[in-house]
Amino acid sequence: MVGSVALDTVETPHGSVRDALGGSAVYFSVAARLLSPVSLVGVVGNDFPKEHLDMLTQLGIDTKGLQVKNGKTFRWWGRYSEDMNDRETVEVELNVFGDFQPEIPKEYTGAEFVFLANGSPVTQATVLDQIGAPKFTVADTMDLWIKTTREELLELMARLDALILNDSEVRLLTGKTNTIAAARDVLKMGPRMVIVKKGEHGAFLMSDDDLFSIPAFPCELVYDPTGAGDSFAGGMMGCLAKENSASRESLRRGLAYGTVMASFGVEQFGPARFLDLTVEDVDRRLSEFRGMLSF
């Protein structure tokens, strides 16, 4: 996986944390590593706390691709509304992440499952240029890139197996107001499938010959939604890599695992909930989730 490693300041109705470990690469990796080995590519400054790096290593995450540059680590400060549905970005300091040029270690170039976290499509494309012939490649994006680098994003999409967007982004990309119709239009732009995240309303996967919709796992208490989308992606990709498959059945199981991972992630601030999470914990919740969906 290629993405950001950050120090986050987060404020929610349940409290706050300052300079906590965060970033898309972290949330993805701590979720995915419960199902499959993970190799992380990212960048931090020389102010990045050693205990965070030690923790990632202790969790079994391969950090050979994590560059350490002179300067400060990417910092993000966000504040959530009372109902957790809206988020205000108070401050962003890109620091060394601002000119991040991913360098893929030789050991990673044969990766069969590749996830490109939200970032410039130009940067995401340089990663694919360094990878051999992956079995399944997924990229995340956001409204900023849709608005400012649309042509580059379209070029990238032609190289993807799947693109992940949220419901507002898929409408922005296509100009369609209906999310299903919008997703159908995205398929015409290049990727073999599109995965649309709908927050508390779940997610769906669409390809030319399949449509699979899954609800969110009902959480009674949400402490911190930060990183839920990346945890979802980590669970999904971890499942696919574990099964060494991107078949219709594996993809559906992947979305279920992703949904369960996201539900764990929101239960504590930052990635803390994943630190002592076990495969048995995940399987129990997956079984509970499967029971909810049986009728």
Backbone torsions as a table, in degrees:
resi	resn	phi	psi	omega
1	MET	NA	145.3	178.4
2	VAL	-123.8	126.0	-178.9
3	GLY	-173.9	-161.7	-174.9
4	SER	-94.8	147.4	168.6
5	VAL	-120.9	125.0	-168.2
6	ALA	-135.1	168.7	168.4
7	LEU	-115.6	113.2	-171.2
8	ASP	-104.1	140.8	166.5
9	THR	-111.7	121.5	-173.1
10	VAL	-128.2	132.5	175.7
11	GLU	-121.1	125.5	175.3
12	THR	-132.6	171.1	176.9
13	PRO	-59.8	-14.4	-177.6
14	HIS	-99.1	1.4	179.3
15	GLY	139.9	-161.4	-178.1
16	SER	-154.4	158.8	172.5
17	VAL	-134.6	155.2	-179.3
18	ARG	-127.5	133.9	178.3
19	ASP	51.8	42.3	177.3
20	ALA	-84.4	154.0	178.2
21	LEU	-61.1	133.1	-179.7
22	GLY	-159.2	-164.3	-178.6
23	GLY	105.7	150.5	-175.5
24	SER	-60.7	-39.1	-178.5
25	ALA	-64.5	-35.1	-179.3
26	VAL	-70.9	-51.5	-177.9
27	TYR	-61.3	-42.7	177.8
28	PHE	-60.0	-48.9	-171.7
29	SER	-67.8	-41.7	-177.9
30	VAL	-68.8	-24.8	175.6
31	ALA	-81.5	-48.0	-175.4
32	ALA	-66.3	-32.5	-172.1
33	ARG	-66.5	-17.3	176.8
34	LEU	-72.3	-16.4	-177.0
35	LEU	-115.2	-29.7	-175.4
36	SER	-157.6	151.5	176.3
37	PRO	-59.0	143.5	-176.5
38	VAL	-125.4	135.9	172.6
39	SER	-113.9	123.7	-172.5
40	LEU	-105.5	133.5	173.7
41	VAL	-120.3	124.5	-179.5
42	GLY	-167.7	-167.4	-180.0
43	VAL	-146.4	142.3	174.5
44	VAL	-135.1	164.6	175.0
45	GLY	-87.3	173.5	178.9
46	ASN	-76.7	4.5	173.1
47	ASP	-94.3	1.2	-176.0
48	PHE	-68.5	124.6	-175.6
49	PRO	-60.1	133.1	-178.7
50	LYS	-62.3	-32.0	-178.0
51	GLU	-64.5	-29.4	177.2
52	HIS	-69.6	-42.4	178.4
53	LEU	-64.4	-41.6	178.2
54	ASP	-61.9	-40.1	-179.1
55	MET	-63.9	-44.2	178.3
56	LEU	-60.6	-41.6	179.6
57	THR	-66.1	-41.7	179.9
58	GLN	-64.2	-27.4	177.5
59	LEU	-78.4	-3.4	177.3
60	GLY	91.3	11.2	-179.9
61	ILE	-83.7	129.2	179.3
62	ASP	-78.2	115.4	-175.6
63	THR	-110.3	20.9	178.4
64	LYS	-60.3	-25.8	-179.2
65	GLY	-88.8	7.3	179.3
66	LEU	-90.9	108.7	-179.4
67	GLN	-79.7	144.6	173.2
68	VAL	-115.8	116.4	-176.4
69	LYS	-113.3	155.0	173.5
70	ASN	-66.0	128.7	-178.1
71	GLY	130.8	-166.4	-176.4
72	LYS	-101.7	150.8	177.1
73	THR	-72.9	147.7	174.6
74	PHE	-50.7	130.8	178.5
75	ARG	-126.4	139.3	178.7
76	TRP	-133.7	138.8	179.8
77	TRP	-127.5	118.7	-178.4
78	GLY	-128.5	151.0	-179.4
79	ARG	-131.2	126.5	-177.1
80	TYR	-98.2	149.3	178.4
81	SER	-73.4	172.8	-176.9
82	GLU	-59.3	-38.5	-178.6
83	ASP	-92.3	3.7	176.6
84	MET	69.1	4.1	-177.6
85	ASN	-85.3	-18.7	-179.9
86	ASP	-122.2	144.6	-178.4
87	ARG	-133.1	133.5	176.1
88	GLU	-106.8	126.5	173.0
89	THR	-84.3	111.3	-176.9
90	VAL	-79.0	-41.1	-176.6
91	GLU	-159.1	143.1	175.6
92	VAL	-132.5	130.3	172.8
93	GLU	-123.5	102.7	-176.9
94	LEU	-65.6	-39.0	179.0
95	ASN	50.7	-128.7	-174.1
96	VAL	-68.6	-18.1	178.9
97	PHE	-74.3	-17.4	-176.3
98	GLY	-62.6	-34.8	179.0
99	ASP	-119.8	34.8	-178.4
100	PHE	-63.7	123.1	174.5
101	GLN	-117.9	100.9	-175.5
102	PRO	-57.1	132.2	175.0
103	GLU	-116.7	111.0	-174.9
104	ILE	-85.6	117.4	177.3
105	PRO	-58.0	149.5	-177.6
106	LYS	-55.1	-35.8	-178.2
107	GLU	-65.1	-20.8	-176.7
108	TYR	-93.5	-13.0	-169.6
109	THR	-67.8	-14.7	177.5
110	GLY	-96.1	12.4	-178.0
111	ALA	-57.3	136.6	-179.3
112	GLU	-94.7	-22.6	178.7
113	PHE	-123.9	118.8	-172.4
114	VAL	-125.0	129.7	175.7
115	PHE	-120.3	126.3	177.8
116	LEU	-106.9	105.7	-179.1
117	ALA	-67.7	166.5	-179.0
118	ASN	-47.6	127.7	179.6
119	GLY	179.8	178.6	178.6
120	SER	-57.8	131.8	177.5
121	PRO	-62.5	-24.2	175.7
122	VAL	-66.5	-45.6	178.0
123	THR	-65.5	-41.9	179.3
124	GLN	-60.2	-39.1	-179.7
125	ALA	-65.4	-34.8	179.8
126	THR	-65.6	-27.7	176.4
127	VAL	-67.3	-46.6	-179.8
128	LEU	-62.7	-31.0	177.4
129	ASP	-63.9	-23.5	-176.2
130	GLN	-98.6	-7.9	-178.2
131	ILE	-99.5	147.0	-177.4
132	GLY	-67.3	-99.6	-177.9
133	ALA	-135.9	76.6	-176.8
134	PRO	-63.2	151.0	178.5
135	LYS	-74.9	-34.5	-175.0
136	PHE	-151.5	121.1	-177.7
137	THR	-120.9	129.4	-178.5
138	VAL	-127.7	140.4	175.2
139	ALA	-128.3	146.3	172.3
140	ASP	-105.3	154.5	177.6
141	THR	-147.5	-174.7	-179.3
142	MET	-153.8	173.8	-175.6
143	ASP	-59.8	-34.1	-179.8
144	LEU	-56.3	-48.1	-177.0
145	TRP	-72.7	-33.3	177.1
146	ILE	-62.3	-37.7	-177.8
147	LYS	-80.7	-37.3	-169.7
148	THR	-104.1	-24.0	-177.5
149	THR	-134.5	48.5	-174.8
150	ARG	-60.4	-45.5	-177.6
151	GLU	-63.3	-41.6	178.5
152	GLU	-65.8	-36.3	177.7
153	LEU	-65.6	-41.7	178.6
154	LEU	-63.1	-38.5	177.3
155	GLU	-64.0	-40.9	178.6
156	LEU	-64.9	-42.6	-176.1
157	MET	-57.9	-31.7	179.5
158	ALA	-66.8	-15.5	-178.0
159	ARG	-102.5	2.0	-172.7
160	LEU	-101.5	150.4	166.8
161	ASP	-82.6	-37.1	-179.1
162	ALA	-148.0	145.1	174.2
163	LEU	-117.7	135.1	177.8
164	ILE	-106.7	129.1	174.8
165	LEU	-139.8	165.2	168.7
166	ASN	-94.5	176.2	-172.3
167	ASP	-64.7	-35.2	179.2
168	SER	-72.8	-34.1	-179.4
169	GLU	-69.7	-38.1	-179.9
170	VAL	-67.5	-32.2	176.3
171	ARG	-72.6	-38.8	178.2
172	LEU	-64.0	-41.5	-177.3
173	LEU	-64.8	-35.0	-172.7
174	THR	-106.9	-20.7	-175.4
175	GLY	81.7	1.0	177.9
176	LYS	-87.4	143.8	179.2
177	THR	-89.4	-25.0	177.8
178	ASN	-87.5	125.8	-173.6
179	THR	-64.6	-38.5	179.5
180	ILE	-66.0	-45.9	177.9
181	ALA	-62.8	-37.4	178.9
182	ALA	-64.8	-44.3	178.9
183	ALA	-61.1	-38.9	178.2
184	ARG	-60.9	-38.1	178.1
185	ASP	-67.7	-35.1	179.6
186	VAL	-61.7	-36.8	179.1
187	LEU	-59.6	-32.0	179.5
188	LYS	-72.9	-12.6	-178.0
189	MET	-89.5	-4.9	175.6
190	GLY	141.1	-51.1	-174.8
191	PRO	-67.1	151.3	179.3
192	ARG	-71.4	-24.2	178.0
193	MET	-153.1	161.4	177.7
194	VAL	-131.1	138.6	178.2
195	ILE	-115.7	122.0	-177.1
196	VAL	-111.0	120.3	177.4
197	LYS	-89.9	135.6	-179.0
198	LYS	-123.6	28.1	176.3
199	GLY	59.7	-126.6	-177.1
200	GLU	-67.8	-7.4	179.2
201	HIS	-101.2	10.5	173.2
202	GLY	93.7	-147.1	-175.9
203	ALA	-157.6	163.0	170.6
204	PHE	-142.6	154.1	177.6
205	LEU	-117.4	132.5	179.0
206	MET	-129.2	135.3	168.8
207	SER	-131.0	-177.4	-178.7
208	ASP	-61.0	-30.8	-174.9
209	ASP	-121.0	15.6	-178.2
210	ASP	-152.8	148.2	171.6
211	LEU	-141.1	119.7	-179.0
212	PHE	-127.2	124.3	-179.1
213	SER	-118.2	138.5	-178.4
214	ILE	-136.9	136.5	179.0
215	PRO	-77.5	168.1	171.7
216	ALA	-75.0	152.7	173.2
217	PHE	-72.0	130.0	-176.7
218	PRO	-71.4	111.7	-180.0
219	CYS	-101.7	129.0	180.0
220	GLU	-76.3	-30.7	-177.6
221	LEU	-136.7	122.8	178.4
222	VAL	-112.8	111.2	-179.9
223	TYR	-85.4	-40.4	-173.5
224	ASP	-156.5	108.2	-179.7
225	PRO	-78.1	-4.6	-177.6
226	THR	-56.5	131.3	176.0
227	GLY	82.0	3.5	-177.8
228	ALA	-61.7	-40.0	180.0
229	GLY	-65.8	-38.1	178.8
230	ASP	-73.5	-33.8	174.2
231	SER	-65.0	-39.3	176.0
232	PHE	-59.0	-48.4	179.4
233	ALA	-62.7	-38.2	178.7
234	GLY	-63.3	-43.8	177.9
235	GLY	-63.7	-42.3	-179.7
236	MET	-63.6	-51.8	-176.8
237	MET	-69.1	-33.8	176.6
238	GLY	-61.5	-40.8	178.0
239	CYS	-64.1	-46.4	-179.0
240	LEU	-62.4	-42.7	-179.9
241	ALA	-67.3	-38.6	178.2
242	LYS	-60.5	-42.7	-178.7
243	GLU	-86.0	-6.9	-177.2
244	ASN	50.1	47.2	-174.8
245	SER	-155.2	147.0	170.9
246	ALA	-124.8	36.2	179.0
247	SER	-71.0	168.4	178.4
248	ARG	-55.3	-44.5	-178.2
249	GLU	-68.0	-42.1	179.5
250	SER	-65.0	-39.8	179.1
251	LEU	-63.1	-40.3	178.7
252	ARG	-65.8	-43.0	175.6
253	ARG	-63.6	-36.8	179.1
254	GLY	-60.6	-42.1	177.8
255	LEU	-64.9	-35.0	177.9
256	ALA	-67.5	-45.1	177.0
257	TYR	-62.2	-41.4	178.6
258	GLY	-60.8	-41.7	179.4
259	THR	-62.9	-42.1	179.8
260	VAL	-67.2	-42.2	178.9
261	MET	-61.5	-42.1	178.8
262	ALA	-62.2	-36.0	-179.2
263	SER	-67.3	-34.0	175.3
264	PHE	-69.4	-43.0	-173.2
265	GLY	-59.3	-33.5	-175.8
266	VAL	-79.6	-4.5	-173.7
267	GLU	-79.7	-15.8	176.5
268	GLN	-141.2	168.5	178.1
269	PHE	-71.8	142.2	178.2
270	GLY	60.6	-153.6	179.6
271	PRO	-89.1	16.8	-171.7
272	ALA	-58.0	-35.0	-176.1
273	ARG	-64.0	-25.6	-176.6
274	PHE	-82.3	-12.8	-170.8
275	LEU	-67.7	-34.6	178.8
276	ASP	-116.4	15.4	179.2
277	LEU	-73.7	140.7	179.9
278	THR	-115.4	163.1	176.2
279	VAL	-60.1	-35.5	179.1
280	GLU	-63.5	-39.3	176.6
281	ASP	-60.4	-44.4	-178.3
282	VAL	-64.5	-46.3	-177.9
283	ASP	-64.8	-35.9	177.5
284	ARG	-63.5	-45.1	-179.9
285	ARG	-69.0	-35.6	177.0
286	LEU	-62.4	-41.2	177.9
287	SER	-64.0	-41.5	177.2
288	GLU	-62.6	-42.0	179.8
289	PHE	-63.7	-43.9	179.5
290	ARG	-60.0	-39.0	178.3
291	GLY	-63.8	-35.8	178.6
292	MET	-65.2	-27.8	-173.8
293	LEU	-95.6	-0.2	-179.3
294	SER	-86.2	133.2	176.3
295	PHE	-155.0	NA	NA
